Amino acid sequence: MRIRVLYHDHCFDGAAAAAFFSRFLEDRFHPGAEFLYTGMAHTAGQLFANGLFDGDENAIVDFKYSPDPRLTWWFDHHQSAFLSAEDEEHHRRDTSGRKLFDPTFRSCTGFIATVARERWGYQAPDLAELVRWADTIDGAQYASAREAVELRAPALKLLLVIEAAKGSQTVQDIIRLMRRARLAEIIEHSEIQDLFAPLYDRHVRSIDVIRQQSTNERGVVFFDLTGQDLEGYNKFIPYFLFEDSLYTVSVSNASYRTKVSVGSNPWAAAPLLHNLATICERYGGGGHPRVGAISFKPGAVEDARRVALEIAEELKG
């Protein structure tokens, strides 16, 4: 039995969801199955290629829905879970009971764990720590911005590796370890430590870069990281640097896209009145009410800047 799992790549919750789902499926339905993983990224003009669903069973976790008839399992918790109204209608007509959506959950991992327990009576007590940290990280439930930026906990060190490691192989190695091992054991693997050390140095440098590139006007922090040799950053750095901020809007480059990121301060002193997923959806992006993003084609920096500035002005109002 070959089971293909598509997951949100370079995302702690995406990796944790893939790990918990794999463990659940093996323990409850398919002992001894071979699990194959494919990392998915939000890109401009995103489509599911035909060759992706090549397993005896095929699953998507923490990523958008596909109407492909070969898809047998789907879990997601993003407001922007569907590529089109047709896809959403297709999901509504599904009668399998294995393609599930609930945007009220903080993490997809927590969603899968809850459904597995309530519908199939499945529990994995040794993965409770994984579920708790997926909720904390994806739901921004940190005690403070300092906790999120200092990265002292093993889960937060793994988060840095997952988000910043090149390619998908490292993330998939971590997924396989997450199925059975504790997070403190995983981060101590020598090959992961070798990746963590330089990534942490880069993380520390990124704090200074963001401080230098940022403006903070009427509660909105704006910065442009294109040309800064920083592919990705800890999204809580702006709130660590500007405690009085309400929102963050940034522009950044990656090898496969130019990205506008929009976030809100979990510790904001004033009410947060904007649904950021809804704002991003207007530009072809999406996310959650408190955090969203928009993907542009690689090199489309001017288009991304224009959109980012428009959103920043809207949030200032």
N, C-alpha and C positions, 0 to 999 in steps of 0.2 A: 504494500500500500504506500503510494507516494502522495504526500500532502503538500501542496504549494500554499505558502502563506505570504500574501502581500501586506506590507506594513508601512507606516509613515516613517521614512528613513531619517536618521540623524535627530531623533526625538526620543527622549527617555520614555514617555508614555507609549510611543509606537513600539519601541523595543520591548518594554515590559508587557504590553498587550499581546505581542507576538509570543513571548515566552509563556505567559499564563494560558493563553488559548492553546498553544501546542501541548502544554502539560495536561490541560483539561481534556483535549481530544484524544491524546494517547491513553490517559488513565481511564477515561470513561467509555471511549468508542473503539479506538484502534491501537491496541497494545503492539509495540514493536514497529510502528509505522516510521517511514523515512520522511523527515520534514525538510523541505526546501524553502528558502526565504528569498524574497525579492523586495528591496527597498524602493519605495515610491516617493517622488518629490512633486510638489506643486509647481508646475511650469506653465508658461503661456501656451494656450492652445492644447492643453493636456488631453490625451486620449489613452485608452487602455489598448495596447497592441495585442493582436490576436495570439501571439505566442506566449503571453503571460500565464494563461490558464492551462497548464500542461500536466496537472496532477490528477490522480484518481479522485481527489477532492481538492477544491480550491477555495481559499478564504481571503478576505480583505479585513484587516483590523486597523482602526484609527485612521481611515482614509476614505475617500469618496466612493460612492456606490457605482457599481457597474451592472447593467442589465444582461450581461453575457450569460447565456443559459448554462455555461460550465461552472459558474460561481455557485458554490453550495453553502458557504457561511459568510456573513457580513456583520460586523459590529462597528458602529461609529457614534460619536457624541458631539460632533461639530454642527453648529447651526447651518453651515454651508456644506451639507453632506452630498448634495446632488448637483451633477453637472448641468442638468436641464429639468424642465417641468415634466418632460416625458419620462426621464429616469425616476423622478419622484412618484409619478403615477404607476410606473412599472413596479416599484417597491410596494406601493399600497396594495397591488393585486397579488403579491406573493403570499402563498399559503404554506410555505415550508416550515415556518416558525423558527427559521435559522438565519434570517436576515433582519437584524434588529438595530433600531435607532432610538436614542434617547439623549437629547441635548442637555438634560438637567444634570447629568453626571459630570463631576469634575474631571474624571479621567476615563479613558476607554478601558483601561485595566480594571478599574473599579466596577465599571459597567459589566464587563465580561464575568468578573468574579461573582457579582450579585446575581446575574442571570443563570450562571452555572449552578449556583447554590439553590436558587428558588425554583428553577425549572427541572434541573436534573439531579438535585441533591448532592452536588459535587462541592467538596471543600478541600483546600490545600493549606492547612495551617502554617506550614513552613514558608509559604509565599505571602503571608500577611504583611511582612515588612515591605515587600515589593509593591503590594497594592497600596499601602499607606504612603510610600514615597511617591508613587505615581500620582496619587491624589494631591499630595503636597506640591509637587513640582508643576503638574499641568494645571492645577487649580490655584497656583500662586498663594499657597497657604503658609508661607514662611512666617516666622515670628517677626522678622524685620528684613529690610533690604540688606543690612550687613550680613545676616546669616546666608542670604542667597548669593552674595558676592564673595564672601570669604571662603566658601567651599570646604568647610571642615569635615562634614559628614561623608562617609563613603559613597552614599548615593549621589551627592553633589559632585564628587570627584569623577564618578562614572558618567554623570550628566555631561561634564566638560568633554570627556573622551568621545562620548556618543555624538555630541553635536559638532565636534571639530575634527574628528579623524577623517582622513582622506578615504574616499571610496566607501563601499558598503561592507567589506569583509570583516573589519573590526567590529562593527555593530552586530553583525550576524554571529560572530564568535561570542560576543557578550550575551546575545539572546540565548544561545545554547547553554551558556553557564547559568543564566538567570533561572532557567527551568528547575534547577535543583540546588544551587549554591547560594549562600548568603552574600549580600552586597559587599561586606567587609572582606570576605574571602576573594571575591572577584577582583576587586581593585588591587589586591596584593599580588596578582599574577604578574610575573616579571615583564612579559610583553606589554601588558597594560600600563604598568609603572613606567616603562620606557617611553610610552606615548604620552602619559600624563605630565611628566616633568616639563618638557618643552611647551606643551599646551598651556600649562599653568603659568609659565613665564610670559607667554603671549597674552594670556588673560590679564595678568597684572599690567602689561604694557597697554592693553586696550583701554584700561581705566583712564590713563593719562590722555590717550588719543581722543576718547569721547569727551573728556573734560575740555580739551582744546578746541574741538570741532563744534561744540554745542552752543546753542542759544536757548534761553529760557524766558519766554514772553507770555504773559497772561496764563501761566500754568501749563504751557505746552513747550516741551523740550524738543528741539529739532536739530538733527545733525546728519551730515552726508559723509559716508565712509568710502565712497568710490575713490580709488586712487590711494588708499591708505594701507593696502596689503593686509586687510583684515576681512577674512571670509567668515562672517558670523561673529556674534558677540553675546555676552551674558545680558539678557534683556532687562535685568534689574539694576545694572550699573547706573542708568540715568536717575533712578529714584534714590540710589545710594548717594549720588553726587548732588542732586537737587531735591531735597526732602519735601519742599513745598509744591512740587510739580503735580499735575493731574494726569497729563497725557504725554506720550512720546511718539514722535514720527521720525523715521529715519529712512535713508536710502543706502543700499549696499549692493555690492557686486559678488557674484559667484560664477563658477565656470559655466553653469547651465542656465543662469537667469540673472536679471537685475531685479532687485526686490525692494518694495516699500513695506516697512513694518510699522504697525500702529499698535500702541499698547496703552494701558492705564495703570496708574499707581495704586497697588493694593492697599496702601496705607494712607491714601489721600484724605486730607482733612475736610474737604468739601465734597458734596454729592457728585457722582459721576453720571451724567445725564445722557451720554451718547452710547448707542449700540455700535460698536466698532465693526462687527461682522457685517451689519447692514450697510455701513458706509463703504467698506471694502467691496462688497458685492456690486455696488454701482460701477466699480471699475474692473470687474471681472475677477475679484479676489473673494475672500471670505474668512471664516474663523469662528471665534466665540464673541459674545457680547463685550467682553473686556479686553480681547486681544484679536488682532486680525493681520492679514498680509495680502499683498497683491504682487503677482509675478509678471514680469515683462521679459521679452526676449533678451538674450545676452547682448550687452552693449547699448540697450535702449535707455541710456542714462538720462537724457533730456526729458523723455516722456515720463520717466519715473519721478524725476525732480518736480516736474510740473504738477503731477498728481499729488505728490507728497506735500507740496506747498499749499495746494488747494485744501487738502484735508487738514493741514495744520491751521489754516485760517478758519475753517469751519469749527474746529475744536476750540479755538481761542474765543469764538463767539458764544 
